[in-house]
Amino acid sequence: MALWLPASLFLAVFFFHPLSRILTLSLNPAALTSAGLERAASVFAFTLLQAVLSTILTLLLGLPAAWLFARYDFAARPLLRVLTAIPFMLPTVVVAAGFNAWLGGRGWLNLLLMDTFGLETPPIRFVGTLSAILLAHVFYNTTIVVRLVGNALTHLDPRLEQAACTLGAGPRRVFTAVTLPLLRPSLLAAALLVFLFDFTSFGVILLLGGARFATLEVEIYLQTIQYFNLPLAAWLALIQLLCTLAFSALYSRLVTRLTAPVGPRPAAANLRRPRTLRQRLFVAALSGLLLLLFALPLLSLPVRSLTRLEADLGQRGQVRYGLTGDYYAELFVNRSGSLFYVPPFRALFNSLAYAGLTVILSLSLGFPVASALARPGRLERLLDPLLMLPLGASAVTLGLGFIVSFGRWLASPLFVPLAHTLIALPFVIRSLQPALASIPDRLRQAAASLGASPARVWQTVDWPIVRRAALAAAVFAFTVSLGEFGAAALLARPEFPTLPTAIYRFLSQPGGMNYGQAMAMATLLMLVTGAGILAIEKLRLPGAGEF
């Protein structure tokens, strides 16, 4: 029980208490005015609409992509698999900045069209549209369909389809009668998980859609920060939380039904080279589409951060390009000399400090709980689901809960890493638990019988085995904190901004220098989180599963 005490107190004070305050505040009759109800209904309807549309579009691209990776062996296959997986692990502000650098008003495509046709204004209006939201969601979540459905496809026994063909079934009949029924659990689970992420999307919608396309998450943020209507924000947060928990429970129920198909085979047994013209066209066309969708936003971001664009006054509508490091140099400068201006470099320093505190807190709380879960008893099985509850609450809801619970103390910047720890803690525990469970008790007993103290046993037996998992958990907590935007948007004070909130602020301001600095900061954030992802893949134990 002592091992559970620190994490239990932490959750009681910083998770369950804020949620109870949200519940109490949402029951305030002032929040249930006719105008509030009408606004809530409108926001909820749009949240459902954009989530459904995003899910449909993601499935339309993800299912052919899953078939491509599961059935065909081609030269670009390893590169495309990595390329489709990267966006899901990137911070939302990086993804939004990438699309801005590609399709925004100052993006490469608009600049190319303006330069080619002598236009004075950008011909493509992308940012601030529903199309931007939908495309970014497809960019983010296609890998879910590829991994879940593709994994089921990869291990299907090819003899089942071959037997149907020998009985006279055509390709369409084989798919509908044999393949689709076996894929249905994975397909439903992937669709529900994509819908859940789209339903709770915040950063993508705020940065690419704006306040005009307010979902529940965005409206909670606006009602809290701009309109100071905390009762309505709490009521919306309660609706969002109940919906999220319902979708999460449904997803967990579907996952338990994901059983292996009859006669599973190695993945290589289902791979083949494209032979017919139709197969080659399918592989080439879909590979090209995936390359364009996933590579261009990621490449546009660092290139745009190193490129200065100047209007050529001598030739109407022409654009002059030049390489520059000014945007990065400007991150360290307070050119206006204002006492109230915080240079972007300070935001990077703040984010690194917040991330370091998040690592310390999450490991300090996670190690005792993971040790208890390594040898679970009745108490551990009862308390374990409680640790996963923060995953069912959005970061914006957590931020709102902190505001209504600790308003008088929010001047302290420590509340940002506390919120980040709530988000990272479940993943840290799940990273440490398999490593701690793999330590045989006989090794500890042997060390103790030789006179080693408990501290010495930990140093010589436990730590060498769990070290890699601990480093992976620390890197994971660090990258989660570094890129988190929802809670920081509500809790970070203006004098202590995080890197994601600074990127959002600079993207919202006019001027080429502000835009360039946002691109530079987003590029730095992308590089750091990318390095963290690679470190996690290197450090985590084999067979530990996905995060």
N, C-alpha and C positions, 0 to 999 in steps of 0.2 A: 504493500500500500504506500510505503514511503517513496517508492520510485515514481508513483503517479502524482504525488502531491504537488510538485512545482508546476507541471503542465496543467493539472486540474485547476489550480488557483489562477494561473494565467488565463485559461479559457473562461473561467467563471467571471473574472474581472473585466477582461478585454473582448470577450465575445458574447457570452450569454447575458451579461448585464446590459451592454449596448443594445442587443436585440430586444430585451425586455423593455427598454426605454422607447425603442421604436414602436413596439406594440402598444405601449401605454399612450404614446403621443398620437398614434394613428386612430385611437378610439376617441380622440377629442372631437366633439361635434362640429367645431369650427372647420375641420378638414373636410367635412362632408357637405359642403354647400353645393348648390345646383351647378354653379360654374366649375367648381372643383371636380364634381362627378362627370360633367361633360368633357372637361379636359382630360381626365383620367381615362375615360372610355375611348376618346380619340387617340390618345397615346398608346393605349393597350392594343387597339385595332391595328395601328400602324406597326407596332412591334411584331405582332403576329404576321402581318402581311409581308414585311421585309424578311422575316425569318423563313416563312414558307417559300417565297420567291428565291431567296438565297440558297435554301436547301435543294430546291428543284434544279437550279442551275448548277450547283455543285455536283449533284448526282449525274446530270447530263454530261459533265466533263469527267467526273471521277470514275464512273462505271466503265467507259471505254478505256480510260487510262489504267484502271485495275486489270482489265482484260489484256491490254498491251503488255504490261509488266509480268503478268502471270503466264502468258501463253507464247510470247515471242522472245527470241534471243537475237539481239541486234547490237551493233557497236556502241550506240549512245545510251544503252539501257542503264548502266551504272550511274552515269552522269545525270540522267533525267530523274532517276530515283532519289538521288541526293538533292537535286535542285527542287523537286516538289516537296521534300520534307523540310527544307530550311525555313520557309515562311511561317510555318506553324509555331516555330520556336522563337521567332523574332518579336520584339516589342511592337505594339500597335502603332506607336508614333513613327517607328522606322518604316513600317509598311506604308503608312499614310504619306510620309515624306518621299518614299520611293515612287509611288504613283503620282505624287505632285511633280516630281522631277521628270517623269515620263510624259504625263498627259495634262498637267496643270497649265495655267495660263502662261507661266514661264518655263514650261516643260519642253523637252526636246522635240516632240512631234509638232506642237504648235509653232515653235521657232523655225522648224524646217519648212512648214507650210507657209509661214509668213515670209521667210527668206526666198522661197521658190516662186511664190505668186505675188510678191510685193504688197502683202496685206499689212495694214496698220494695227489691226486688233487680232487677237488669237481666234482662229476659226472654230476651234473645238472648245466647248464649255463642258468641262468634266467635273471639277471640284464644285460641290454644292448641288449635285444631282443624285437621284436615286441610282442611276447607273454606276456611279462611283462606289456607292455602298455595296451594291450587289457584286461588282467585279472584285472588289477587295475581299469580300467574304469568300468568293470562289477561290481566290488566290490563297487565302488563309487555310481553308478547310478541305481542299481537294485531297490532301495527303491522308485525311482520316478515312475517306472512302477507299483510297488506293491501298492503305495498310489493312483495314478490316476486311473488305471484300476481296482484295487481291490475295490476302493470306489464305482465305477459304478457297479461292479459285486455284491457288498454287498447289494445294494439297488434295485436291479432288482426284479420285482414282480415275484415270483416263479410260479404263476398261468399261466403266459405266456408260460413257458416251459412245464408245465403240460398239458396245452391245446394242444400244438403241439404233445405231446406224445399220448394223447387220440385219435388224428387224424391219428395215425400210423407212426409218424416220429420217426426214431431211434436217438440215442444220437448224432451221427455226423450231421444228418440232423437238429436236434434241434439247435445245436451250430451254423451251417452255416446260417440257415434261420431265427432264432429268436435272439439268444444271440449276435452273431457277429455284426449284423447291429446296435444293441443298444449300443454296445461297441465301434463302429468305431470312434466316435469323441474323446473319451477318449484315445483310442489306438493311434490315430494319434497325439494327443497333447503330450502324453508321449514319443512317438518315436521322435518327433521334439525337445522336451526339452532335451532328452538324447543326441541327435545329437548335439544340441547347446553347451552343456557342454563339449562333447568330442571334438568338433571343436575348442573350445577356451582353451583346456587343456594346462597347462604349467608345473606346478610342477611335476606332475606324469611323463610326458614325459622326462623332463630334468633329473630327479633323477633316473628313472628306464630305460629309453631308451638311454639317452645321446644325444650328438650332432649329432650322426649318423642318428637318427630318428628325424630330425628337422621338426616341424610344423611351421605354421606362427608365433605363439607366441614364440617358441624357437628360430626361425631364427631372429626375431626382437631383441631378447636378445643378440644373438651371434653377429649380425651385429653391435650392439651398443657397447657392452662391449669388444669384442675380435677384431673385424675388424675396428671399428670406422667409419663405412660406414653409416652415419646418413641419407643421402638421400635415399638409398635403404631400410633402416629400416623404414623410414617414409612412403615410398611407400607400403611396406608390411603391415604396420599398417593401412593405409587407406583401403587396400583390406580387411583386417581382420575386420575393423570397419563396412564397408559397408555390408559385409556378415552377421555379427552378428546382425546388425540392421534389415536386411531383414528377417533373421530367427526369430528374436524377434517379429517383426510385424506379421509374419505368425502365430506364436504361439499365440499371443494375439487374432488374428482373430478366431483361432480354439477354444480358451477358451470360447469366447462368445457363441459358439454353444454347449457347454456342458450343455445341459438341462437334467433335471431329467427324468428317464424312466417313462413310463406309469404306474400309480399305484405304487409308491414307497412304500416299506415295511421297517420295522425296520431291522437292520443288523442281529439280532438274528434269524429272520424268515428264512434266507437262510443257517444258520449253521446247520450241522448235524454231528453226529459221523460216522467215517468210519466203514462200516458194512461188505462189501464183501472183499475177499482176495485181489482183485485188488486195491480196495480203500486203504486198509491198507498198501499194498506195496508202493503205490504212496505216501502216507503220510510219511511213514518211510524213503523211499529212498530220497525224496526231502528234508525232514527235516534234514537228515544226511548230504546231500550235502550243504545245507545252513549253517549248523553248522560248517562244515569244512572250507568253504570259508570265513565266516565272523568272526569266533572265533579265528582261528589259527593265522592270522596276528596280531590281537589285543592282544592275550595272549603271543605271541612270543616276542613282544617288551619289556614289563617289565621284563620277565624272562631272556631274553638275556642281559638286562642291569645289572642284578645282578649275572651273571655267568661269571667266568673267565675260559678260555679254554687254556690249555697248551699242546703242542705236547709231547707225551711220547717218549723220545729219546730211551728208551730201547726196545720198541715194534713199529715196523714200521707201520705207518699209524694209530696208536691208538691215542685217544684223552682223556685227563684227564679233568674232570669237577670239579668246586668248586665254592661255593657261595662267593661273594665278594661285598663290597661296594666301592671298589677302583675307579670305573668309576665315581661315584657321588662325591667322595672326590677330584678327579682330576679336577673337574669343577672349583674349587676355586684356583688352583695352576698354577703359571707361572714357570714351572720347568726349562725352559731354561734361565730364567732371562732376556729375551730380552725385550727391551723397545717397540718393535713393535708388541709383542705378546699380544693379548687380551684374557684373560681367558674366558671360556664359561660363567662363572657366570656374567661377565660384559654384555654379550649378553642378558642374562635373565633380568638383571637390565634395560638394554636399552629397551627391549621389554615391560617391565612393565611401564616404563616411557612414551614410545610412546603410549601405550594403554591408560594410564591415560589422556594424552593430547588429544587423539582422543575422549574419552568420554566427556571431557569438551567442545571441539569444536563442536562435533556433537549435544550435548544437547543444547548448546547455540544457534546454528543455527536452530536446529530442532523444539524447543518449539514454537518460534514465527510463523513459517510456519504451524505447526500442529494446532495452535490456529486459524489461518486464515482458514485452511481447515475444521475445525470443523463446521463452518457456511459458506459453500462455496457460492460465488457469481459468476458472469460472469468472473471476473478477476482470481479468484481461479481456475475455471475450465480450463481457458486458460493456466495458468502457471503451473498447477499441472503436466502435462506430462513432462515438462522441468526438473523437479526434478528427474524423473526416468531415464533420459538419461545416467547418469553415469553407470547404470546397463548394458547398451548396449556396453560400452567400457571396454575392458579387463584391468586388472591391469597393464599388461606389456605396453599396449598402453598409459595408463596414465603416467607411469614412463617415457616412451620415450618423451611424451609431456612436462613433467617437464624438462627433460634434454635439449631439443631444445629451451625451453622458458626461463628457469631460470639458464642457465649453469653457469654464473659467481657467482651466490648466492648458488649453491648447496653444498658448503662447510658446510652450516648450516644443522644440523641434523633435523631441524624443518620440512623439506619437507616430511619426512617419515610420521609423523602423519597427515600432510595436505592431502597427498594422501590417507591415511587410512580413513580420514574423508569423502572424496568423495565417498568411497565405502560404508561406514556405514550409511551416512546421509539418503538415501532413506528408509532404513529399520527402522531407528530411528523415522522418521516422520510417517511411517505407524504403528509403535507401539504406538506412542503417540496420533495420531488422534482419534481413537475410544474412548479412555478414555476421552479426552477433549470434544468430541461431546456428550458424555453421561451426561455431567453436565447440569442440568436444569437451564435456565436463571432466574427462579423465586427464586432460592436459592441465587444467586448473588444479585438480586434486594432486597430481604429481608434483607440481610446483609448490603447493602448500605443504606436502609431506616432506619436501626438502628444506622447509623452513622459511619459505618466501611469505612475506606479509601480503595482505590483500592488495596494497598499492603496488608491490613488486610483481604480483601475479598479473595485475592489469598491464604493467609496463612491459613485461617479458612475454606474456602469452596472448592477452586479448588485443593489445594495440597493434602488434605486427600483422595480425589477421584482419583487423577491422580498419586499418589505416587507409587503404584505398577507397573503401566505401565512405569513410568519414571525409576524405578530401573531395570525393564526388558530391556528397551531400552539401559540403561547404560551398563548392563552386555553384551548385544548383541554387542554393539560397542567395548567393551573391548575384547571380544573373537575374533571378526573379525580382529581387529588390531593385536592381539597377534599371530594369525596363518597366517596372510597374507604374501605371499611369492613373488608374481609376481612383484609388485611395489618396494618392499624392495630390491629385487635382483638387481634392477637398481639404486636405490636411496641411499641405506644405505652405508655409508662410511666405509672403512675397520676398522677405529678406533671406530666406533659406530655400530657394527653389531647387527642385530636382532637375536632372537633365531632360526627362520627358516633358515636364511642365514648361521648361524653358524653350524646348523645341516648339511646343504648341503656341507659346506666346509669340515667338518670332515669326512663325508661319502666319499668325493672325494679323501681323503688322505690315503695313505697306513698305515698299522700298526694296531695291535690289540687294543692298547690303544685309538687311534683316533676313531676306530669303536665303542668301548665300550662307549666312551663319547657321540658319536652321538646317540646311543641307550638310554643313560641316559637322554640326553636333550629331545629327542623325547617322552620319557615316561613322563617327567615332563610336557611337552606341552600337551600331551594327557590328563593327569589328570586335568590340569587347565581348558582346554577347555571343558572337560566332566563335571566338576563342574559348569562351566558357562551355559552349555546346560540345566542341571538339574535346575539351578536357574531360567532360563528363563521360563521353563515349570511351575515352582512353582509361579512365580510372575505375568505372563501375565494374563490379564483379560479373564474370560470365554467368548467364542464366538468371541474372537478377531481374530480368524483364524490363519493360519500358517504363519511363516515368509517367 
